[in-house]
């Protein structure tokens, strides 16, 4: 069972997993839309399809993170720290490309904060 201070990490891990599932569905929609057109759009769809090389392993790691928090493993805070830093970096890189960049940065910050709260013992 999870400890009380790791409940926030579990909640944020679920939010991250849900966000990644929605992102994968959105990518599938974009690829399908690109494959409907002729010519260079097909290559654009293939280019968008390559993003699954990153999003699917991240989704698997996110699912594994949820089970690690539930089982109260000792290294349960490691992946959220790494993923939170990557999320913040990606959010700032994408600030001109998508309007959800602030949500991505906020989720990364919450992931890091909840991971640090879960990692440290409260006296």
Beta strands, then each sheet from edge to edge (+ up, - down):
end
